[in-house]
Amino acid sequence: MKTILILLAILCVVFSFNHLVWAGNGSQEQPSAEDLIGDAIWVRPFAVIGTVIEAVAFVVSYPVTKSLGWEKEAHEFLIQDPYQNTFERPLGIW
């Protein structure tokens, strides 16, 4: 039972960081109340955690990306994009 709970928790975390899971079709003019609540309660807290994890990944990978000349791409992918998705995106809009 404990193994199943651990596996379920890991799957929840993995799918929470997958942007395609939360992607909407973008056809709505105004987000619904469910979208706003879901975004505020589920997506944003996991996005903050994901932003912190990706910032740590950037710091760890920086020596390699700097030596290969990819530091701007790594910064955009691991810092800028998650930050914008978490803090600058309007609530309820995916």
N, CA, C and O atoms as a GROMACS GRO file, in nm:
protein
  376
    1MET      N    1   0.082  -0.119   0.000
    1MET     CA    2   0.000   0.000   0.000
    1MET      C    3   0.086   0.126   0.000
    1MET      O    4   0.056   0.223  -0.069
    2LYS      N    5   0.193   0.122   0.078
    2LYS     CA    6   0.283   0.237   0.086
    2LYS      C    7   0.349   0.262  -0.050
    2LYS      O    8   0.367   0.377  -0.090
    3THR      N    9   0.384   0.156  -0.121
    3THR     CA   10   0.446   0.168  -0.252
    3THR      C   11   0.350   0.232  -0.352
    3THR      O   12   0.391   0.315  -0.434
    4ILE      N   13   0.224   0.195  -0.344
    4ILE     CA   14   0.125   0.252  -0.435
    4ILE      C   15   0.107   0.401  -0.408
    4ILE      O   16   0.096   0.480  -0.503
    5LEU      N   17   0.104   0.440  -0.282
    5LEU     CA   18   0.090   0.581  -0.248
    5LEU      C   19   0.210   0.662  -0.295
    5LEU      O   20   0.195   0.773  -0.345
    6ILE      N   21   0.329   0.607  -0.278
    6ILE     CA   22   0.450   0.676  -0.324
    6ILE      C   23   0.448   0.689  -0.475
    6ILE      O   24   0.480   0.796  -0.528
    7LEU      N   25   0.412   0.583  -0.545
    7LEU     CA   26   0.403   0.588  -0.690
    7LEU      C   27   0.300   0.690  -0.737
    7LEU      O   28   0.325   0.765  -0.831
    8LEU      N   29   0.186   0.694  -0.672
    8LEU     CA   30   0.081   0.789  -0.705
    8LEU      C   31   0.128   0.932  -0.682
    8LEU      O   32   0.100   1.021  -0.763
    9ALA      N   33   0.199   0.956  -0.573
    9ALA     CA   34   0.251   1.090  -0.544
    9ALA      C   35   0.353   1.132  -0.650
    9ALA      O   36   0.352   1.247  -0.695
   10ILE      N   37   0.439   1.041  -0.690
   10ILE     CA   38   0.538   1.072  -0.793
   10ILE      C   39   0.469   1.104  -0.926
   10ILE      O   40   0.508   1.199  -0.994
   11LEU      N   41   0.369   1.025  -0.963
   11LEU     CA   42   0.296   1.052  -1.087
   11LEU      C   43   0.225   1.187  -1.082
   11LEU      O   44   0.223   1.259  -1.182
   12CYS      N   45   0.168   1.222  -0.968
   12CYS     CA   46   0.103   1.352  -0.956
   12CYS      C   47   0.202   1.466  -0.975
   12CYS      O   48   0.172   1.564  -1.043
   13VAL      N   49   0.319   1.453  -0.916
   13VAL     CA   50   0.420   1.557  -0.931
   13VAL      C   51   0.467   1.566  -1.076
   13VAL      O   52   0.479   1.676  -1.130
   14VAL      N   53   0.493   1.453  -1.140
   14VAL     CA   54   0.541   1.453  -1.279
   14VAL      C   55   0.437   1.515  -1.371
   14VAL      O   56   0.472   1.598  -1.455
   15PHE      N   57   0.312   1.477  -1.357
   15PHE     CA   58   0.208   1.531  -1.445
   15PHE      C   59   0.176   1.677  -1.412
   15PHE      O   60   0.126   1.749  -1.498
   16SER      N   61   0.202   1.721  -1.291
   16SER     CA   62   0.176   1.860  -1.256
   16SER      C   63   0.273   1.954  -1.326
   16SER      O   64   0.238   2.068  -1.356
   17PHE      N   65   0.395   1.908  -1.351
   17PHE     CA   66   0.493   1.993  -1.416
   17PHE      C   67   0.484   1.986  -1.568
   17PHE      O   68   0.553   2.061  -1.637
   18ASN      N   69   0.401   1.900  -1.619
   18ASN     CA   70   0.385   1.888  -1.763
   18ASN      C   71   0.287   1.994  -1.811
   18ASN      O   72   0.169   1.990  -1.776
   19HIS      N   73   0.335   2.089  -1.889
   19HIS     CA   74   0.251   2.199  -1.934
   19HIS      C   75   0.140   2.152  -2.028
   19HIS      O   76   0.035   2.215  -2.036
   20LEU      N   77   0.161   2.043  -2.098
   20LEU     CA   78   0.059   1.994  -2.189
   20LEU      C   79  -0.063   1.941  -2.115
   20LEU      O   80  -0.174   1.943  -2.169
   21VAL      N   81  -0.044   1.894  -1.994
   21VAL     CA   82  -0.157   1.845  -1.915
   21VAL      C   83  -0.252   1.960  -1.883
   21VAL      O   84  -0.373   1.941  -1.883
   22TRP      N   85  -0.198   2.077  -1.857
   22TRP     CA   86  -0.279   2.190  -1.817
   22TRP      C   87  -0.314   2.282  -1.934
   22TRP      O   88  -0.382   2.382  -1.914
   23ALA      N   89  -0.268   2.250  -2.053
   23ALA     CA   90  -0.291   2.339  -2.167
   23ALA      C   91  -0.438   2.339  -2.206
   23ALA      O   92  -0.500   2.234  -2.222
   24GLY      N   93  -0.491   2.457  -2.222
   24GLY     CA   94  -0.628   2.471  -2.270
   24GLY      C   95  -0.626   2.497  -2.420
   24GLY      O   96  -0.520   2.506  -2.481
   25ASN      N   97  -0.743   2.508  -2.479
   25ASN     CA   98  -0.749   2.533  -2.622
   25ASN      C   99  -0.739   2.681  -2.655
   25ASN      O  100  -0.721   2.716  -2.772
   26GLY      N  101  -0.748   2.769  -2.557
   26GLY     CA  102  -0.730   2.911  -2.579
   26GLY      C  103  -0.846   2.979  -2.648
   26GLY      O  104  -0.832   3.094  -2.689
   27SER      N  105  -0.959   2.912  -2.664
   27SER     CA  106  -1.070   2.970  -2.736
   27SER      C  107  -1.165   3.048  -2.648
   27SER      O  108  -1.254   3.115  -2.700
   28GLN      N  109  -1.149   3.043  -2.517
   28GLN     CA  110  -1.240   3.113  -2.427
   28GLN      C  111  -1.201   3.259  -2.416
   28GLN      O  112  -1.083   3.293  -2.407
   29GLU      N  113  -1.302   3.345  -2.416
   29GLU     CA  114  -1.279   3.488  -2.396
   29GLU      C  115  -1.244   3.516  -2.250
   29GLU      O  116  -1.140   3.573  -2.219
   30GLN      N  117  -1.334   3.474  -2.161
   30GLN     CA  118  -1.315   3.490  -2.018
   30GLN      C  119  -1.299   3.352  -1.955
   30GLN      O  120  -1.376   3.261  -1.986
   31PRO      N  121  -1.201   3.337  -1.866
   31PRO     CA  122  -1.189   3.207  -1.800
   31PRO      C  123  -1.307   3.183  -1.706
   31PRO      O  124  -1.359   3.276  -1.644
   32SER      N  125  -1.347   3.059  -1.696
   32SER     CA  126  -1.458   3.024  -1.608
   32SER      C  127  -1.411   3.026  -1.463
   32SER      O  128  -1.291   3.032  -1.435
   33ALA      N  129  -1.506   3.019  -1.372
   33ALA     CA  130  -1.472   3.016  -1.230
   33ALA      C  131  -1.390   2.892  -1.196
   33ALA      O  132  -1.300   2.898  -1.112
   34GLU      N  133  -1.421   2.780  -1.263
   34GLU     CA  134  -1.344   2.657  -1.239
   34GLU      C  135  -1.199   2.675  -1.284
   34GLU      O  136  -1.107   2.627  -1.218
   35ASP      N  137  -1.179   2.744  -1.396
   35ASP     CA  138  -1.043   2.770  -1.443
   35ASP      C  139  -0.966   2.856  -1.344
   35ASP      O  140  -0.850   2.829  -1.314
   36LEU      N  141  -1.030   2.960  -1.293
   36LEU     CA  142  -0.965   3.048  -1.198
   36LEU      C  143  -0.929   2.976  -1.069
   36LEU      O  144  -0.818   2.989  -1.017
   37ILE      N  145  -1.023   2.899  -1.017
   37ILE     CA  146  -0.999   2.826  -0.892
   37ILE      C  147  -0.893   2.718  -0.912
   37ILE      O  148  -0.803   2.703  -0.830
   38GLY      N  149  -0.904   2.643  -1.022
   38GLY     CA  150  -0.806   2.539  -1.049
   38GLY      C  151  -0.666   2.596  -1.066
   38GLY      O  152  -0.568   2.537  -1.020
   39ASP      N  153  -0.658   2.709  -1.134
   39ASP     CA  154  -0.528   2.773  -1.154
   39ASP      C  155  -0.471   2.821  -1.021
   39ASP      O  156  -0.352   2.801  -0.993
   40ALA      N  157  -0.554   2.884  -0.940
   40ALA     CA  158  -0.505   2.939  -0.813
   40ALA      C  159  -0.469   2.832  -0.711
   40ALA      O  160  -0.373   2.846  -0.636
   41ILE      N  161  -0.547   2.723  -0.709
   41ILE     CA  162  -0.526   2.621  -0.606
   41ILE      C  163  -0.425   2.514  -0.649
   41ILE      O  164  -0.345   2.470  -0.566
   42TRP      N  165  -0.428   2.472  -0.776
   42TRP     CA  166  -0.344   2.360  -0.818
   42TRP      C  167  -0.226   2.401  -0.905
   42TRP      O  168  -0.113   2.362  -0.877
   43VAL      N  169  -0.251   2.478  -1.006
   43VAL     CA  170  -0.146   2.503  -1.105
   43VAL      C  171  -0.038   2.595  -1.051
   43VAL      O  172   0.081   2.564  -1.061
   44ARG      N  173  -0.076   2.707  -0.993
   44ARG     CA  174   0.023   2.804  -0.947
   44ARG      C  175   0.115   2.751  -0.837
   44ARG      O  176   0.236   2.772  -0.846
   45PRO      N  177   0.064   2.683  -0.735
   45PRO     CA  178   0.158   2.630  -0.634
   45PRO      C  179   0.258   2.530  -0.693
   45PRO      O  180   0.377   2.533  -0.659
   46PHE      N  181   0.210   2.442  -0.781
   46PHE     CA  182   0.304   2.349  -0.845
   46PHE      C  183   0.397   2.422  -0.940
   46PHE      O  184   0.512   2.381  -0.956
   47ALA      N  185   0.351   2.527  -1.003
   47ALA     CA  186   0.436   2.604  -1.093
   47ALA      C  187   0.547   2.675  -1.014
   47ALA      O  188   0.660   2.688  -1.063
   48VAL      N  189   0.516   2.722  -0.894
   48VAL     CA  190   0.618   2.784  -0.810
   48VAL      C  191   0.724   2.681  -0.773
   48VAL      O  192   0.844   2.709  -0.780
   49ILE      N  193   0.681   2.564  -0.734
   49ILE     CA  194   0.775   2.456  -0.701
   49ILE      C  195   0.859   2.420  -0.823
   49ILE      O  196   0.980   2.401  -0.813
   50GLY      N  197   0.794   2.410  -0.938
   50GLY     CA  198   0.866   2.380  -1.062
   50GLY      C  199   0.966   2.488  -1.098
   50GLY      O  200   1.075   2.458  -1.147
   51THR      N  201   0.931   2.614  -1.074
   51THR     CA  202   1.022   2.724  -1.103
   51THR      C  203   1.146   2.714  -1.015
   51THR      O  204   1.258   2.737  -1.062
   52VAL      N  205   1.127   2.681  -0.889
   52VAL     CA  206   1.242   2.667  -0.798
   52VAL      C  207   1.330   2.550  -0.840
   52VAL      O  208   1.453   2.562  -0.841
   53ILE      N  209   1.268   2.437  -0.874
   53ILE     CA  210   1.344   2.320  -0.918
   53ILE      C  211   1.422   2.351  -1.046
   53ILE      O  212   1.538   2.311  -1.059
   54GLU      N  213   1.359   2.421  -1.139
   54GLU     CA  214   1.428   2.453  -1.264
   54GLU      C  215   1.538   2.556  -1.241
   54GLU      O  216   1.639   2.554  -1.312
   55ALA      N  217   1.523   2.646  -1.145
   55ALA     CA  218   1.629   2.740  -1.112
   55ALA      C  219   1.750   2.666  -1.054
   55ALA      O  220   1.864   2.699  -1.086
   56VAL      N  221   1.724   2.567  -0.971
   56VAL     CA  222   1.833   2.485  -0.917
   56VAL      C  223   1.901   2.408  -1.030
   56VAL      O  224   2.024   2.398  -1.033
   57ALA      N  225   1.822   2.355  -1.122
   57ALA     CA  226   1.880   2.284  -1.238
   57ALA      C  227   1.966   2.377  -1.322
   57ALA      O  228   2.069   2.336  -1.374
   58PHE      N  229   1.924   2.503  -1.334
   58PHE     CA  230   2.004   2.600  -1.409
   58PHE      C  231   2.138   2.624  -1.340
   58PHE      O  232   2.242   2.626  -1.406
   59VAL      N  233   2.135   2.641  -1.209
   59VAL     CA  234   2.259   2.666  -1.135
   59VAL      C  235   2.353   2.546  -1.146
   59VAL      O  236   2.474   2.563  -1.164
   60VAL      N  237   2.298   2.426  -1.135
   60VAL     CA  238   2.380   2.305  -1.143
   60VAL      C  239   2.438   2.288  -1.283
   60VAL      O  240   2.553   2.247  -1.298
   61SER      N  241   2.359   2.319  -1.385
   61SER     CA  242   2.404   2.296  -1.523
   61SER      C  243   2.481   2.414  -1.581
   61SER      O  244   2.531   2.405  -1.693
   62TYR      N  245   2.490   2.524  -1.508
   62TYR     CA  246   2.553   2.644  -1.563
   62TYR      C  247   2.697   2.624  -1.611
   62TYR      O  248   2.730   2.673  -1.719
   63PRO      N  249   2.783   2.555  -1.537
   63PRO     CA  250   2.920   2.538  -1.588
   63PRO      C  251   2.925   2.468  -1.725
   63PRO      O  252   3.006   2.504  -1.810
   64VAL      N  253   2.839   2.370  -1.743
   64VAL     CA  254   2.838   2.298  -1.871
   64VAL      C  255   2.781   2.387  -1.982
   64VAL      O  256   2.838   2.394  -2.091
   65THR      N  257   2.670   2.454  -1.953
   65THR     CA  258   2.609   2.539  -2.056
   65THR      C  259   2.698   2.658  -2.090
   65THR      O  260   2.701   2.702  -2.205
   66LYS      N  261   2.769   2.710  -1.993
   66LYS     CA  262   2.862   2.821  -2.019
   66LYS      C  263   2.976   2.775  -2.108
   66LYS      O  264   3.016   2.847  -2.200
   67SER      N  265   3.030   2.657  -2.081
   67SER     CA  266   3.142   2.609  -2.162
   67SER      C  267   3.099   2.576  -2.304
   67SER      O  268   3.181   2.583  -2.396
   68LEU      N  269   2.972   2.540  -2.324
   68LEU     CA  270   2.922   2.510  -2.458
   68LEU      C  271   2.863   2.631  -2.528
   68LEU      O  272   2.830   2.624  -2.646
   69GLY      N  273   2.851   2.743  -2.456
   69GLY     CA  274   2.795   2.864  -2.515
   69GLY      C  275   2.643   2.864  -2.522
   69GLY      O  276   2.586   2.936  -2.604
   70TRP      N  277   2.579   2.786  -2.440
   70TRP     CA  278   2.433   2.775  -2.441
   70TRP      C  279   2.368   2.840  -2.320
   70TRP      O  280   2.253   2.810  -2.288
   71GLU      N  281   2.439   2.930  -2.251
   71GLU     CA  282   2.383   2.985  -2.128
   71GLU      C  283   2.258   3.068  -2.153
   71GLU      O  284   2.169   3.070  -2.068
   72LYS      N  285   2.248   3.137  -2.266
   72LYS     CA  286   2.127   3.216  -2.294
   72LYS      C  287   2.006   3.125  -2.317
   72LYS      O  288   1.896   3.153  -2.269
   73GLU      N  289   2.027   3.017  -2.391
   73GLU     CA  290   1.917   2.922  -2.414
   73GLU      C  291   1.874   2.854  -2.285
   73GLU      O  292   1.755   2.835  -2.260
   74ALA      N  293   1.973   2.817  -2.203
   74ALA     CA  294   1.942   2.753  -2.075
   74ALA      C  295   1.868   2.850  -1.983
   74ALA      O  296   1.775   2.811  -1.914
   75HIS      N  297   1.911   2.975  -1.983
   75HIS     CA  298   1.843   3.076  -1.901
   75HIS      C  299   1.699   3.094  -1.946
   75HIS      O  300   1.608   3.102  -1.863
   76GLU      N  301   1.677   3.101  -2.076
   76GLU     CA  302   1.542   3.118  -2.127
   76GLU      C  303   1.454   2.998  -2.093
   76GLU      O  304   1.339   3.014  -2.050
   77PHE      N  305   1.508   2.877  -2.112
   77PHE     CA  306   1.430   2.756  -2.091
   77PHE      C  307   1.407   2.724  -1.944
   77PHE      O  308   1.298   2.680  -1.906
   78LEU      N  309   1.509   2.744  -1.860
   78LEU     CA  310   1.501   2.703  -1.719
   78LEU      C  311   1.464   2.815  -1.622
   78LEU      O  312   1.423   2.786  -1.509
   79ILE      N  313   1.478   2.941  -1.663
   79ILE     CA  314   1.448   3.051  -1.571
   79ILE      C  315   1.334   3.138  -1.626
   79ILE      O  316   1.232   3.154  -1.560
   80GLN      N  317   1.352   3.192  -1.745
   80GLN     CA  318   1.259   3.291  -1.798
   80GLN      C  319   1.120   3.234  -1.826
   80GLN      O  320   1.020   3.290  -1.782
   81ASP      N  321   1.111   3.123  -1.899
   81ASP     CA  322   0.982   3.064  -1.934
   81ASP      C  323   0.902   3.020  -1.811
   81ASP      O  324   0.784   3.054  -1.801
   82PRO      N  325   0.961   2.945  -1.716
   82PRO     CA  326   0.884   2.908  -1.596
   82PRO      C  327   0.841   3.029  -1.513
   82PRO      O  328   0.732   3.030  -1.457
   83TYR      N  329   0.927   3.130  -1.506
   83TYR     CA  330   0.891   3.250  -1.431
   83TYR      C  331   0.770   3.320  -1.494
   83TYR      O  332   0.676   3.357  -1.423
   84GLN      N  333   0.773   3.336  -1.625
   84GLN     CA  334   0.661   3.400  -1.693
   84GLN      C  335   0.534   3.318  -1.679
   84GLN      O  336   0.426   3.374  -1.658
   85ASN      N  337   0.544   3.188  -1.689
   85ASN     CA  338   0.427   3.102  -1.675
   85ASN      C  339   0.369   3.108  -1.534
   85ASN      O  340   0.248   3.100  -1.516
   86THR      N  341   0.454   3.123  -1.435
   86THR     CA  342   0.409   3.122  -1.297
   86THR      C  343   0.360   3.259  -1.250
   86THR      O  344   0.254   3.268  -1.188
   87PHE      N  345   0.434   3.365  -1.279
   87PHE     CA  346   0.407   3.493  -1.216
   87PHE      C  347   0.349   3.599  -1.309
   87PHE      O  348   0.288   3.695  -1.261
   88GLU      N  349   0.366   3.586  -1.439
   88GLU     CA  350   0.320   3.692  -1.530
   88GLU      C  351   0.195   3.652  -1.609
   88GLU      O  352   0.128   3.739  -1.665
   89ARG      N  353   0.164   3.526  -1.616
   89ARG     CA  354   0.046   3.480  -1.690
   89ARG      C  355  -0.080   3.516  -1.614
   89ARG      O  356  -0.085   3.500  -1.492
   90PRO      N  357  -0.183   3.566  -1.684
   90PRO     CA  358  -0.309   3.597  -1.615
   90PRO      C  359  -0.371   3.473  -1.553
   90PRO      O  360  -0.358   3.362  -1.605
   91LEU      N  361  -0.437   3.493  -1.443
   91LEU     CA  362  -0.500   3.382  -1.370
   91LEU      C  363  -0.610   3.318  -1.454
   91LEU      O  364  -0.697   3.387  -1.506
   92GLY      N  365  -0.605   3.188  -1.466
   92GLY     CA  366  -0.707   3.113  -1.539
   92GLY      C  367  -0.681   3.101  -1.687
   92GLY      O  368  -0.756   3.030  -1.755
   93ILE      N  369  -0.580   3.165  -1.739
   93ILE     CA  370  -0.546   3.158  -1.882
   93ILE      C  371  -0.428   3.065  -1.897
   93ILE      O  372  -0.322   3.088  -1.840
   94TRP      N  373  -0.447   2.959  -1.976
   94TRP     CA  374  -0.336   2.865  -1.997
   94TRP      C  375  -0.287   2.880  -2.133
   94TRP      O  376  -0.193   2.810  -2.172
   0.00000   0.00000   0.00000
